[in-house]
Amino acid sequence: LHAIVDQGVARGLGRLFVDSTAATGSTTYRLVLVDGLGRESNESADEFTVTVTPATIPVPVAVDADYAKERITLTWTYDHDGRALDAITSFNVFEETADGLVWVKGASTLRQVGMVRYNTSIEAGSPGTERTFRIAATDFAGRSGAASDAASATVVDDVPPDPVIAIMAEALDSRSVDLAWSYAGEPVSAYRIYRSRDVTAEFSLVAEVGVDAPQHIDRTVQPGRVYHYQVSAVDVAGNESERTRTASLLIEDREAPAAPTGLAAAVEAGSVQLSWSPSLAADLNTHVILRRNITPRGEGPVGARLAQRQPFANINTERVRAGSFSDVGPTGAGFEPGAYYEYGVFASDSSANRSDTVFVHLQIPDDEAPAAPVLQAQARNSVVAVAWNPSPSRDVVAYSLRRSGSGDDESTWTFDRNATSYLDREVMLEATYVYAVTAIDSTGNVSAASSDTVSTRSTKRPDRVRNVVASYGEGSVLVTWSSESSASQFQIYRAVQGGAFEQVAQVSDVSRYNDTAGNAGDVYYVVAVTADGRPGSRSTRVVATTATR
């Protein structure tokens, strides 16, 4: 086959003879085998006659040249009047140069029986050049026909650069992602960043950055979502490389949603109706409703603080995205009349981030009188101590204490809810008073009165008796004394011969006593006693002595 197609091979094998002097007409040739010394073979020589007729080699037509991906493809048509068997065996490609037509090595194409349209491709060479080609047919004898019309192709840079090696994605915060990559290929002019929410879906171009730094911060992400990234390189001719492998990243949602506003509470038909302006967070999961009873738990500031320290209860078990909620009470049966409640509402998003909490206070209406306190009064000298046990009703805000006595001696006092006693110093001795206390709740309801009666008297003991003298004579002992006390009665005590003292008499409104049973040597002392029996201190002890009366 090579010997037929390639004249050089045929000549090298001694299988080609070209008779350039053959005349038109019939010519007979004889082919004789010779040895290395030029001696002819004894065998009969083969003879054959060739009729030589003038012939022209057809020119290929419809020549085209196209460039793509570093190759120039040449196509042409050869259909010599439809004859399949003619002298044409191959086609040669020539390029127009400054030195004329130059045969393009390696671009020759064999003629094939029945084929009309032919093609061959060659390396394109450097971008930015225009190359022009012509095609010529070659016959069996190696003669080349005339060249075809020219076909040109412009070599451009349409080869994509090397791909980016790797991409890394890191969340800076809930709203930005830091993208970084490395590149080691030919010089490029830009990088393109593609992003998708679904790794199986189409990626969209989100940014194109220069080559100063292989990095980009995507500030268009939303918290709580997954993003997938790819990066490609773009050369100066606009060719884009293959994209990197996908880098995926979940953006953690650490942003608190916007808080609800305008929280209000009202009591309607035994339930508390809450309303507010909902949070506008795009990923809102629910509003959380909180409630606690802040009715003071006991008396004084301590009780109020204990109430404020009570934990909140979460009262919604279902999602609440709207701005309203109906609370039917801790047990579902309503609320304690007069009790104070605090409500709180905050927003929670799909990542469990919480907004600030808004609060509102509410008192449950009360038309029931509070339970009555229990009062006791006690007099001591000119002071009456009044004390009462607090009302067990937790919405009591004040107590009213009323004093009444003989005549027009009446007074009323009002105390706050923490008061439980009062000292009344505006009373007279030896008088009777009635004290009554009532509880008042936060809505003005007044309890029943609790009362107690007390009488005032002096509790002061009489002054000590002074100047006691005991004189024995005429069979009796005369005991005398002096006293500046207000006491109206006196008790006289006597001890005989070191024995125990015994009361021998009690006298009124006098300062002497004649003891007919007394003897010289007996010991005496005197005690002043008030009308209600309160004794003073003992006087000095004295011994009865004999004396002239």
Secondary structure by P-SEA (a helix, b strand, c coil): ccccccaaaaaaaccccccccccccbbbbbbbbbcccccccccbbbbbbbbccbbbbbbbcbbbbbbcccbbbbbbbbbccccccccccbbbbbbbcccccccccccbbbbbccccccccccccccccbbbbbbbbbbcccccccccccbbbbbbccccccccccbbbbbbccccbbbbbbccccccccbbbbbbbcccccbbbbcccccccccccccccccccbbbbbbbbbbcccccccccccbbbbbbccccccccccbbbbbbcccbbbbbccccccccccbbbbbbbbcccccccaaaaaaaaabbbbbcccccccccbbbbcccccccccccbbbbbbbbbbccccccccccbbbbbcccccccbbbbbbbbbcccbbbbbbcccccccccbbbbbbbccccbbbbbbbcccccccccccccccbbbbbbbbbbccccccccccbbbbbbbbccccccccbbbbbbcccbbbbbbcccccccbbbbbbbccccbbbbccccccccccccccccccccbbbbbbcccccccccccbbbbbbbcc
